[in-house]
């Protein structure tokens, strides 16, 4: 499967407005002005994962809750199923996810790992939870 693919009937899809160049599979967050931007370290929700590409001020389809494929960008250690996730840290691609660090606020946690994740740059299933 590819980043941005829906992984189950439980996924909730909404039409939202992009705030920059967004590719399929990018983790995004709500920004003032009603637009969604690619996430980076310490961004807060609400979150959504693009299931189609969009650009600034253009509507696109996003998963706002449920199982969806995302790119894991973090340490090589295995992330266990159920581990909280947040936007990738500085130095990794914007729009990817990593393990939520112990100092992350609840608003920075975007969801949980729905399967083990162990290789940075690979695609895995995340359960996106709206905050």
C-alpha positions as CSV (number, residue, x, y, z in Angstrom):
1,X,0.0,0.0,0.0
2,X,1.1,3.6,-0.5
3,X,1.0,6.6,1.8
4,X,-2.5,8.1,1.9
5,X,-4.3,4.8,1.2
6,X,-7.3,4.2,3.4
7,X,-7.0,1.0,5.4
8,X,-10.5,0.3,6.5
9,X,-14.2,1.2,6.4
10,X,-13.8,3.0,9.7
11,X,-11.9,5.9,8.0
12,X,-13.8,9.2,8.0
13,X,-13.1,11.2,4.8
14,X,-13.8,15.0,4.6
15,X,-13.2,17.6,1.9
16,X,-10.8,20.2,3.4
17,X,-8.9,23.2,2.0
18,X,-5.1,22.9,1.5
19,X,-2.8,25.6,2.7
20,X,0.3,24.7,0.7
21,X,1.5,22.0,-1.7
22,X,0.3,18.8,-0.2
23,X,0.9,15.3,-1.6
24,X,-1.0,12.2,-1.0
25,X,-0.1,10.7,2.4
26,X,1.0,13.9,4.1
27,X,0.0,14.4,7.7
28,X,-1.5,17.9,7.9
29,X,-2.8,20.1,10.7
30,X,-5.4,22.9,10.8
31,X,-4.0,26.4,10.6
32,X,-5.8,29.6,11.2
33,X,-7.7,30.8,8.1
34,X,-9.4,27.4,7.6
35,X,-6.6,25.7,5.7
36,X,-4.6,22.5,6.3
37,X,-0.8,22.6,6.1
38,X,1.9,19.8,6.1
39,X,2.9,19.0,9.7
40,X,6.3,19.4,11.2
41,X,7.7,19.0,14.7
42,X,5.4,20.3,17.5
43,X,2.4,21.1,15.3
44,X,-0.9,20.6,17.0
45,X,-4.3,19.3,15.8
46,X,-6.8,18.9,14.5
47,X,-5.0,16.6,12.1
48,X,-5.8,15.0,8.8
49,X,-4.0,12.8,6.2
50,X,-4.3,13.8,2.5
51,X,-5.7,11.0,0.3
52,X,-5.1,13.1,-2.8
53,X,-2.8,15.9,-3.7
54,X,-3.9,19.5,-3.3
55,X,-2.4,23.0,-3.3
56,X,-3.0,26.3,-1.5
57,X,-6.7,27.3,-1.4
58,X,-7.8,24.1,-3.3
59,X,-10.1,21.6,-1.7
60,X,-9.0,18.0,-1.4
61,X,-10.0,14.8,0.3
62,X,-8.5,14.0,3.7
63,X,-8.9,11.2,6.3
64,X,-9.8,12.9,9.6
65,X,-10.1,9.8,11.7
66,X,-9.4,6.1,11.3
67,X,-6.9,3.8,9.7
68,X,-4.7,5.3,6.9
69,X,-1.2,4.7,5.5
70,X,1.5,7.2,6.5
71,X,5.3,7.5,6.2
72,X,7.2,6.7,9.3
73,X,10.3,8.9,9.8
74,X,12.1,8.1,13.0
75,X,14.7,6.0,14.7
76,X,15.2,2.4,13.5
77,X,13.9,0.9,16.8
78,X,10.6,-0.9,16.4
79,X,7.5,1.1,17.2
80,X,4.9,-1.2,18.8
81,X,1.2,-1.3,17.9
82,X,-0.6,1.3,20.0
83,X,2.4,3.6,20.4
84,X,1.4,7.3,20.3
85,X,2.6,9.2,17.2
86,X,3.3,12.8,16.4
87,X,4.5,14.9,13.4
88,X,8.1,14.1,12.4
89,X,10.8,16.1,14.0
90,X,13.1,18.6,12.4
91,X,15.4,17.0,9.9
92,X,12.8,14.5,8.6
93,X,10.3,15.1,5.8
94,X,7.3,17.4,6.7
95,X,4.1,15.4,6.7
96,X,5.6,12.2,8.1
97,X,5.1,10.7,11.6
98,X,7.4,9.6,14.4
99,X,7.1,8.3,18.0
100,X,5.5,10.9,20.3
101,X,8.2,12.0,22.7
102,X,7.6,12.1,26.4
103,X,7.4,15.9,26.4
104,X,4.8,16.0,23.7
105,X,1.5,17.7,24.7
106,X,-1.7,15.8,24.1
107,X,-2.5,18.3,21.3
108,X,0.7,17.1,19.4
109,X,-0.3,13.4,19.4
110,X,-2.0,12.7,16.0
111,X,-2.8,9.0,16.5
112,X,-1.4,5.6,17.3
113,X,0.5,3.0,15.4
114,X,-1.9,0.4,14.0
115,X,1.0,-2.0,13.2
116,X,4.7,-2.3,14.2
117,X,6.9,0.4,12.5
118,X,10.6,-0.1,12.2
119,X,12.2,1.4,9.1
120,X,12.4,5.2,8.5
121,X,11.0,6.2,5.2
122,X,8.6,3.2,4.9
123,X,4.8,3.3,4.8
124,X,2.8,1.9,7.7
125,X,-0.8,2.0,9.0
126,X,-1.6,4.7,11.6
127,X,-5.0,5.1,13.4
128,X,-5.6,8.8,13.1
129,X,-7.5,10.2,16.0
130,X,-9.0,13.7,15.8
131,X,-8.1,16.0,18.7
